[in-house]
Amino acid sequence: MEFSSKLLENAVNEMSQLPGVGKRTALRLVLHLLRQPEQQTVLLADALSKVRAEIKFCKSCHNISDKELCEICENPNRNEELICVVEDIRDVMAIENTSSFRGLYHVLGGKISPMDGVGPQDLNITSLVEKVKSGKVNELIFAMSPTMEGDTTNFYIFKQIQDYNVKTSTIARGVAAGNELEYTDEITLGRSIVDRIPFEASLKS
């Protein structure tokens, strides 16, 4: 792709680093921005700069937040004894959209995947185990995507906390095996939370 401007080429190259954005799409986006009022581009650049510099991760659940504690963890109406374990913040958003869950979350930040070089030490598992050890958690819901990596992560955590007095369950498999949680429709996801099953029972299926 030949460019008449080095500035344009640099902008397209940076834009194409985004997931799912190729060079042609990046060029279309950059040209679109050039056609907009300058202030709109400035606002976009400022928003991106601020989210990169000022975003925080909740010190309790590791969800993205503007403050040390996210709005979910700060909400006194949430059930602190019930924790839903998810892979990333997109799963929190997906489950919240169902309006079927009133507990808290714990965001692992990924899933165990030896093929990708991701081990338990790379995830927020230690802090989850500490929550269980504190005795304040009554039930953990494993809401990982029903993939081999998700099941491996669930089983690893289960082994870490099985000696403590905590109930473990997993979302019902209305979610098709191999699907990513964030792409599951809200009705199916909501029902899978409500109809969750004991985790040990899922190991036998």
C-alpha positions in Angstrom: 0.0 0.0 0.0 1.6 3.3 -1.2 1.0 6.4 0.9 1.4 10.0 -0.2 2.0 11.1 3.3 4.3 9.7 6.0 2.0 11.0 8.7 -0.9 9.2 7.1 1.2 6.0 6.8 2.2 6.2 10.5 -1.4 6.7 11.6 -2.6 3.7 9.5 0.2 1.5 10.8 -0.8 2.3 14.4 -4.5 1.9 13.8 -3.9 -1.5 12.2 -2.4 -2.8 15.4 -5.9 -3.0 16.8 -7.5 -6.6 16.8 -9.5 -7.3 13.7 -8.4 -4.1 11.9 -6.4 -4.6 8.7 -4.5 -2.0 6.7 -7.5 -1.2 4.5 -9.9 -0.8 7.4 -7.3 1.3 9.3 -7.0 3.6 6.2 -10.7 4.0 6.1 -10.9 4.9 9.8 -8.0 7.4 9.6 -9.5 9.1 6.5 -12.9 9.2 8.3 -11.2 11.0 11.2 -9.6 13.5 8.9 -13.0 14.4 7.5 -14.4 15.1 10.9 -14.1 18.4 12.8 -10.7 18.6 14.4 -12.3 18.8 17.9 -13.8 15.4 17.5 -10.4 13.8 16.8 -8.9 15.7 19.8 -11.7 14.3 22.1 -11.1 10.8 20.9 -7.3 11.1 21.4 -7.9 12.6 24.8 -10.3 9.8 25.9 -7.8 7.2 24.8 -4.9 8.9 26.5 -6.9 9.2 29.8 -8.1 5.6 29.8 -4.5 4.4 29.3 -3.1 6.7 32.0 -5.8 6.8 34.6 -7.7 3.5 34.4 -7.4 1.3 37.6 -8.1 -2.3 38.4 -10.3 -2.9 41.4 -8.1 -4.1 44.3 -10.8 -6.6 45.3 -12.1 -8.2 42.1 -9.6 -6.9 39.5 -12.3 -5.5 37.3 -11.6 -2.2 35.4 -12.5 0.8 37.5 -12.1 4.5 37.9 -11.4 4.0 41.7 -9.6 1.5 43.9 -12.9 -0.4 44.4 -15.3 -0.8 41.4 -18.9 0.1 41.6 -20.0 -3.6 41.9 -17.7 -4.3 44.9 -18.8 -1.0 46.5 -22.5 -1.8 46.2 -23.9 -2.8 49.6 -26.8 -4.6 48.0 -24.5 -7.2 46.4 -24.1 -10.6 48.1 -20.5 -10.7 49.3 -20.7 -14.4 50.0 -21.3 -15.3 46.4 -18.4 -14.9 43.9 -18.6 -15.5 40.2 -15.2 -16.3 38.7 -14.7 -15.0 35.1 -11.9 -14.8 32.6 -12.0 -11.0 31.9 -14.0 -7.9 32.2 -16.0 -8.6 29.0 -17.5 -11.6 30.9 -18.5 -9.3 33.8 -20.3 -7.0 31.4 -22.0 -10.0 29.7 -23.3 -11.4 33.0 -24.3 -8.0 34.3 -26.4 -7.5 31.2 -28.5 -10.5 32.1 -29.6 -9.0 35.5 -29.6 -12.5 36.9 -26.6 -12.3 39.3 -26.4 -10.2 42.5 -23.1 -11.4 43.9 -19.6 -10.2 43.3 -17.0 -11.1 40.7 -13.4 -12.2 40.5 -11.6 -11.5 37.2 -8.8 -13.9 36.6 -7.3 -11.9 33.7 -7.1 -14.9 31.4 -7.2 -18.7 31.6 -4.5 -21.4 32.0 -3.1 -22.2 28.5 0.3 -23.9 28.4 0.3 -23.7 24.6 0.2 -19.9 25.0 2.6 -19.8 27.9 0.0 -18.9 30.4 0.3 -20.6 33.8 -1.6 -20.2 37.1 1.1 -17.7 38.3 0.1 -15.4 35.5 -3.5 -15.1 36.6 -5.3 -13.6 39.6 -5.7 -16.9 41.4 -3.8 -16.3 44.6 -6.0 -13.4 45.6 -9.1 -15.6 44.9 -7.8 -18.4 47.2 -7.1 -15.8 49.9 -10.7 -14.7 49.7 -11.8 -18.3 50.2 -9.4 -18.8 53.1 -10.9 -15.7 54.8 -14.1 -17.7 55.4 -16.3 -14.9 54.0 -17.2 -16.7 50.8 -20.0 -19.2 50.8 -20.0 -20.2 47.1 -17.8 -19.8 44.0 -19.5 -19.9 40.6 -17.1 -20.9 37.8 -18.2 -18.9 34.8 -15.4 -19.6 32.4 -15.9 -20.2 28.7 -16.7 -23.9 28.2 -13.4 -24.7 26.4 -10.6 -27.0 27.3 -8.6 -24.1 28.8 -11.6 -22.9 30.7 -12.2 -26.3 32.2 -8.5 -26.7 33.1 -8.6 -23.3 34.9 -11.8 -24.3 36.8 -10.2 -27.6 37.9 -7.0 -26.0 39.0 -8.8 -23.5 41.2 -11.1 -26.3 42.6 -8.1 -28.2 43.7 -6.6 -25.2 45.4 -9.8 -24.5 47.5 -11.3 -28.0 48.0 -10.1 -28.2 51.6 -12.0 -25.1 52.6 -15.7 -24.9 53.5 -16.9 -23.3 50.3 -19.5 -24.5 47.8 -18.4 -24.6 44.1 -20.7 -24.6 41.1 -20.4 -24.0 37.4 -22.7 -22.4 34.9 -25.1 -24.8 33.3 -24.0 -26.0 29.9 -26.8 -24.2 28.0 -23.7 -22.5 26.8 -22.4 -24.6 23.9 -19.0 -26.2 24.4 -16.2 -24.3 22.8 -18.1 -21.0 22.8 -16.7 -17.8 24.3 -18.9 -16.5 27.1 -19.1 -12.9 25.8 -20.8 -14.1 22.6 -23.5 -16.0 24.3 -27.0 -14.5 24.2 -28.2 -12.9 27.4 -31.2 -15.2 27.9 -29.0 -18.4 27.6 -26.3 -16.9 29.8 -28.8 -15.7 32.4 -30.4 -19.1 32.6 -27.0 -20.8 32.9 -26.2 -18.6 36.0 -29.6 -19.4 37.6 -29.4 -23.1 36.8 -25.8 -23.6 37.8 -24.8 -27.1 38.9 -22.3 -28.3 41.6 -18.8 -28.2 40.1 -18.0 -31.8 41.2 -21.0 -33.0 39.2 -19.7 -31.3 36.1 -16.5 -33.4 36.4 -18.5 -36.6 35.9 -20.3 -35.4 32.8 
